[in-house]
């Protein structure tokens, strides 16, 4: 048994079913699961963390990322491009991915997420160049090294430029190859049990880079194995026009024809849904990963999140790829999402606490989990701590439930705990030498970009 006692927490925001906020409490966990929250809990064998003067929150849940893109961020040639041109340009870099590049980019991106309070990450990896090695194995190894809870996707593309898609020939595969590799990834890595540290989803890239056959067969396979389905959808008007020209229908109707609606499906972005389409999402329990910074950088538009939330559409928060964000901080997304929707929807915008719950409970729902995203007895011990005495928080703690979105948090959190294990301590990753990792990752990135 491993035990963790966090004592003297100044304020604990639980995000539980009762929206409980605790003052001056302890939290006790065994084997990665919260066993008690209360005052003056007895000392037990294991580690004790003194959280005096600390704010405690559930770990954030990132519902859409592309970690390999850490090695192609802030490139000047793509800074003012929109999605289709941006993709065509960057595929010429991404076609050179290999297992080492994926390992180091995953370590860097996941490390940044952990330092900013994210404890669970879903990564949408869909670029599998021929001969590139065991890319998913490299990702899971990186996640294990850092101690983050990790959901990976066996993403896929089967339409290259010659087929009317966007990617080059070297990064697409046949439907049969993809389905075989998808079943293998599930067998190797997916853990369906409660409190799992590893899970797998099937995630064809997008309707404009995959065939109807691949989408249809991926849905059948996912439901056969009991895993979730994910793809990009309704991100840009270019995508909408592409689908109208190719299929004669809007993207959501196309996906509905292929079996891609339901409580086991979530879409990334979901910007350009119509009124009726939002109602379909709500009625079917189909979710949306909201990526505000990426949507702004690529000038894709503003997702109708206030309306989604009112209708009951499941919504989580996401960083998206580091090349369309230039960062990997889900904490930053909290404040940007809050401000974006205040600007766009005014009094109908979600509150700061609504945004926090989107990044915790909402993200957990998209990933099909009820054991993360909240701090309650029987849930995973995934959380982060922030020193309430920080200068940048002076005068802002009248509403600790909203402060992370309304005021925001600059810099790393003080402590991050995943599965009852301290993985960030004093704002630094606990399991790796950050300076060494940064040097090795930068060297690998330079070699990759020079190929």
Buried (B, 14 or more C-beta within 10 A) or exposed (E): EEBBBBBBBBBBBBBBEEEBBBEEBBBBBBEBBBBBBEEEBEEBEBBBBEBEBBBBBBBBBBBBBBBBBBBBBEBEEBEEBBBBEBBBBBBEBBBBBBBBBBBBBBBBBBBBBBBBBBBBBBBBBBBBBEEBBEBBBBBBBBBEBBBBBBBBBBBBBBBBEEBEBBBBEBBBBEBEEBBEBBBEBBEBBBEEEEBBBBBBBBBBBBBBBBBEEBBBBBBEBBBEBEBBBBBBBBBBBBBBEBBEEEBEEBBBBBBBBBBBBBBBBBBBBBBBBEEEBBBBBBEBBBBBBBBBBBBBBBEBBBBBBBBBBEBEBBBBBBBBBBBBBBBBBBBBBBBBBBBBBBEBBEEEBBBBBBBBBBBBBBBBBBBBBEBBBBBBBEBBBBBBBBBBEBEEBEEBEEBBBBBBBBBBBEEBBBBBBBBBBBBBBEBEBBBBEEEEBBEBBEEBBEEBEEE
